Amino acid sequence: MTNLEAKIREEYAPYNVFAEFEIGWTDWKNGRTRNPFGDSVAGQSWDRGAEAQMRYRRALDQQSR
């Protein structure tokens, strides 16, 4: 894990410790953007994981310019 990735993930505490956060992170990375968990803590964790991945990818894109 890069320092940038760790920094972004940490900003989403306490949601970043839930399995659904990792699922959201991976789903967004693989192009799946629909939250399968609905309006619950699990759903909020998924949303934050997906958002964190989106921010991470955006930051990588900006670094490569």
N, C-alpha and C positions, 0 to 999 in steps of 0.2 A: 504494500500500500504506500502510495506516495504521500509526502507531507501535505500536499494540496488536498488530496482525497480525505486524509484523516482530519484535516481542519474543517472541511465542509461537513463531513459526517458528524463531527463533534458539535457543530452548531445546531444539530437537530435533536440533541439530548432533551428529554429522556427517551424519545421515540426510537432513537438509533440502536437501542438494545433489543428491540422486538424482531422476531423472525419476519414479520410482515414488512418491516423497513427494508430488509435484504431482498425480499421478493419484489417490492416496488423498485428498488435500485436496479435489479436484474431485468425486470419487465421493461422498464423505460429504456435500458441499454439495448434490449432486443426488439424494440419497436412496439411493445404492447403498452397501450396508454389507458386502458380501462381498468379502473379499480374493482377488483372482484370481491372486496370485503364490505362494501356499503358504508353506511354511516355508523361507525363504531370505533373503538380504540384501535382495533386492527386496521380498519379503513384509514384512519388518520395516520397510522404508522406507515401504511403502504404509500399514501399520498406524499408524506415527507421523504420517504425513500426515493420515490420517483422524482420529486422536486430536487433532491440533493444530486441525483444522477444528472439531471438536466443542467444544473448549475456547474457541476464538475465538467461536463462535456463542453459547455459554453466557455469555461475558463481555459480548457485545453485548446480550444479553437482560437481564442484570443492570444494565447502564448505562441501559437505556431505562425502567427501573422508577422 
